[in-house]
Amino acid sequence: MVCPACGHKNAKRSVLRGMRKPMGVVAAACIAGLALAAGAEPSATAATAVPDATVTTVLPTGTNIAALAAGGEIESVTNAYGPGHFGRLLVDGSPTTVWTPEGDVVYPQEIVFSFYKRDTALVSALVLMTAPEGWGPKRIEIYTSTESASGAFKEVAAADVSDTLPIQTISFPAALARFVKLRVVSGSDASVKIGEVQIIEGASAGYSSLLARHPEIAKWKQSVRYAAQAGIDWLEPSSMEWQNSQHCFGCHVQAQTLMGLAVAQTNKYIVSARTADDLATFTRSKHDADGHEIDEGSDTHYTPTQFAAMGLAYYDEANGTKTDSVLRGYVNWLAAHLKPDGELQQDEDEPPIAQGSLMGTANSVVAFMVAFAQTGDSQYKAAADRGLAYIAASKPVTTQDKIFQIIALSRYGTPAQRDLASKVIQQLQSEQNADGGWREQPSLKGSNAFATGQVLYAFKEGGVSIEAPTFSNGVRYLISTQQDSGAWPAGETDAKRPSEFAPTMWAVIGLAGTIEPPTAESMKLDLDKFRRVRLYINFDFNQATIRPDGKPILSEVVKLLARYPDLALEVNGHTDNVGTHDYNVQLSKRRAAAVVDALVAAHIPHGRLTAGGFGPDQPIEDNATEKGRALNRRVELVKP
């Protein structure tokens, strides 16, 4: 069997713990002549001590794959949320920008690193660069893991180091790793400082480097994912710092951050589970016995309650929460307070973060639909339909009005309501500024990240191609206006209390929600190599109607079939195991047929396509988890 990471033809079919993929398929442990079973690692940090490594003061040859510029990332830092405020300074390429722990110094300090797209790499050394003023670590340990950023680590090196030498290299036998943990065992009681950490990629016969496997790394710092990840890394510690200092529910602070982290998590960004969990727990703690949010006072319930419900809805979807009594409490209260026309009238007006009934009603619709998915209770679907009717009948004024109208109608609306959303998209496209951004409302002079991030996310929900000039120009605007900290500035805004929170939240949502579909050429390569391609096309809940955000994927399939006129494909639908077997088989067949119909409508001859459905009978992951079920719900193109 051929390993896609290195091309080695003798990769074992060992099975990773908890996974159904052969070892060769996931490339978790293939070096020429040696296949290492990641499942053989212990389930926690290994206690067996290793001999102390020799420390040198010479930089080794090899690529520093922990660098931000190479796609490296700080997964976690002791006592911090995500990378914390200073974690990225460890891998920013500058030893003069100094990392120090968050809060009081406690030992051990643990820092977990990962590489481009959390891919597996061969690592052979760690370089520690002390801060110019000294105060470096005195003893360190180094661990690797192929499984998880939070466990299954194996110690590979330990050493006493100088707290003043500028460069110290700790080499160890080459090991495959997706994660590397640096454990600072001791240092000064007053402080510990590190200028830079490098993790050096090793070499072995048959091993293919990260750059060889991912040539796009060369342009990583100019990419959408780099900008979005930097925004996430700023947002996580900043939102938690605000929550821990203010001790109140800040509407958009918790809710919009939960939405942003959920969107990012769904699209495989590196997200701190601790941050999302703590924000969700705090949001649940603000649930009053009668159903509304309790922090905003006796006269303000509608606005904070819809924010709380929306935030929990996105969190639940991303984490596979099957039932959430607090979410139900919030949505029951919201449903009871909808006006006869479906409007959730707002009782707080603080533009742009809390502005207008379209925003509040659309957020409520999201919460209603998630509650409906969790419970199957038709009252939530009925409440959502009432809200959608109000949204469709309303005339949007601000950019925010328009984007919430697009999001709600594109995701949950009837065909007629989706047609309306398409017209609003066209209106927004005509309102794009020359710099590529959008303004909050017509009376303001210029673009800002808040409005631009909102528009990009709405465009994604509405099925606008990421290759469309309006979309790509909006992305370029956000990338060009991002600050070195990862945040976006608050400018050209109606906000009475401008801060970096709101623009950064929406810039992250807009960028992280941008899903780059597989290209026609990448699908051709996979079909030639593996004879199949997995596509994740979104359909309406329990229906065979393709959602607008599936259009970019289908567009690439059309390009593939147009470029290769002799190519014939089987289009096979697959589901998870929720529901009855017969229903799922029929649903998968109808969804495959819908994809074939869409391709035929794009002038692909029907004779080149056949549709089939296998329901839950061919899972690729464990249906016991939401993540596994999401991966099992797929359409596959198969080369006969």
Buried (B, 14 or more C-beta within 10 A) or exposed (E): EBBBBBBBEBBBEBBBEEBEBBBBBBBBBBBBEBBBBBBEBEEEBBEEEBEEBEBBEEBBEBBBBBBBBBBBBBBBBBBBBBBBBBBBBBBBEEBEBBBBBBEEBEBBBBBBBBBBBBBBBBBBBBBBBBBEEBBBBBBBBBBBBBBBBBEBBBBBBBBEBBBEBBBBBBBBEBBBBBBBBBBBBBBBEEBBBBBBBBBBBBEBEBBBBBBEBBEEBEEBBEBBBBBBBBBBBBBBBBBBBBBEEEEBBBBBBBBBBBBBBBBBBBBEBBBBBBBBEBBBEBBBEBBBEEBBBBBBEEEBBBBBBBBBBBBBBBBBBBBEBEEBEBBBBBBBBBBEBBEEEBBBEBBBEBBBBBBBBBBBBBBBBBBBBBBBBBBEEEBBBEBBBBBBBBBBEBEBEBBBBBBBBBBBBBBBBEEEBBEBBBEBBEEBBEBBBEBBBBBBBEEBEBBBBBBBBBBBBBBBBBBBBBEEEBBBBBBBBBBEBBBEBBBBBBBBBBBEEBBBBBBBBBBBBBBBBBBEBBEBEEBBEBBEEBEBBBBBBBBEEEEBBBBBBBBBBBBBBBBBBEEBEEBEBBBBBBBBBBEEEEEBBBBBBBBBBBBBBBBBEBEBEEEBBBBBBBBBEEBBBBBEEBBBBBBBBBBBBBBE
